């Protein structure tokens, strides 16, 4: 009898250990970035809408801004888009879209279909700027203060449970900047 029950108990113990040690979705979103508290990497990228125009992170210094990493290939970006659109209206700071590893035509079609929530667009077709930012995957949202310092990184889609926290953090950055 014990020979039959022992393997079952070992199996159940392993299942319990696996379930206890797996991080929850919320814990995965809170992965600390080594860039928090450091200046945002300086990169210059073409504008998604007008490729002959370039923007750099240095152009945004002096004001807080939100950097939202997205791609037309990203299903979670569709899910978060209503919240990003709302953030663009309510945050009172520039909302910069960093289109990541995407074909320009696909990204433009996505914007036509779902709407343009961003103040400005940067096109990171090769993905090098995202590597410098330590992006795990789209979507990710960075809050950057008026000195160009990354204050927060949100991994995964912005949703009803994270929206208010992000907006409060943006308001804190606006106060710190005297806005």
N, C-alpha and C positions, 0 to 999 in steps of 0.2 A: 504494500500500500504506500509506504513512504517513498519507494522508488518511483511511483507514479505521481505523487503529489510534489516532490522536490523540484522536478523540472518546471512544473506549472508555477510554483512559487518563485523560482528564479526568473522565469519569463515575466511574470507580473511585476516583480521587483525592477527589472530592467525597463519595462514600459513606464512604471512610475518615475524612475530616475530620469528617463528621457523627457517626460512631460514636465517635470519640475525644472529641469535645466534649460529647456527651450525658452528663448526670450519671447515676450509677447510682441504684438505689432507695435504697441506704443513704445516699448523699450527699444525696438529697432529704430524708431524714428528719433530717439534721443541719443544716438551715437555721438559722442563728443568729437568735434572737429579740432584738429591741432591748430587750425587757423583762427579759432575764436580768440579775440583779443589782439590779433595781428592785422596789419594793413592788408587790404584786399590786393591780390596780385595785379600788377599793372599789365593790361593787355589791350591791344587795339584790334578791332574787328570791323568788317564791313556791316553796314546797316542791311537788315534783311529786305526792307522795302525798296531801298535805293543803294545797290551794291557799290556805286561809285563814291558814296559817303562812308566815312569811317567814324567810329566812336571808340573812346578809350575809357577805362575806369578813372583815369586821371581827370577826364572832362567832368566827372560827377563830384569831385572833391568840393567841399564847402557846403554840402547839403546831404542830409541822410537820404538813402534810397533803398529800394527793395530790388533784389536781383532774383528773378524767377527763371529757373532752368527748365526748359520744356522741349518737346519734339512732337512732330505730327504722328510719329510711330508709337507714341506713348498713350495707352488707354487711360492711365491714371490722370494724365494731363487733361483729358476731356472731363473726367469726374471733378477735378479741382477747378476747372475753368470758371464756373459761376462765382466761386469764392475769390478767385484772382481778379475777376472783373469787378466785383464789389470792393475788393481791396484797392484797386486802381482808382475808384471813385472816392473812397472814404479815407485813405491813408494820409493824404495831404503831402506826399513826397513822390518823387518819380518812381515809377514801376518799370523796371528795365527787363525786357524779355531776352533771355539768352537762348536762342534756338540752337540746340545741340545735336550734332551728327545727323543732320537732316538735309535732304535735297531741297533747294530753295523753292522750286515749284510746288513740292508737297507741302512745305510750310505755309506758303502763300494760299494754297487751296484750303488748308486747315483754318487759317485766319478768316478767309471768306465764309467758310461754313459755320464757324463757332463764334466769330467776332474778335475784334482787336481790343484787348484789355490793357495793353501796355503803352506807356508814355513814349518809349523808344525801343528799338530792336537791335540786338547784336546777333550776327550769324556766325556760329562756331562750327562750321561744317566739318573741319578736321578734328575737332574735339580737344585741341591743345589747351584752350582757356579753361575748359571744364576740368582737365587733368590738374592744372595749377590750382584750381579751387578745391580739389579733392572730392569731386562729384562722384557719388556711388552709382546714381541712376536718376533718370527723370521721373517725376518732378522733384526738384529741390528748391528751397527758397532761402536766400541769405538776406539778413538785415545788416546794412552797412551804415555807420554813423557819418557825421559831417567831416570827420577827420580821415575818413576812408578805412576805418577799422571795422572788421567783421564782428558784430555783436551777437549774432545768433544764426544758427543753421537749422532749418526744418527739413527733415528727410521725409519724402513721401508727399502725397497730395494734401493740400490745405483742405480742411473740411470743417464741419460745424464744431467739432471738439477742439480744433486748434486755431480757428479764425480769431476769436476774441483775444487769446493770448498774444498772437502775432501783432494784432492791431494795438494792443496795450504797449507792447515793446516798441513799436514804431512811434507811438505817442511819447514814450519816455525819451527816445532819441530826438524827437522834435523839440521837446523841452530842453534837453541838454544842449541843443544847437541854438536855443533862443528863438525858436519859431512858435 
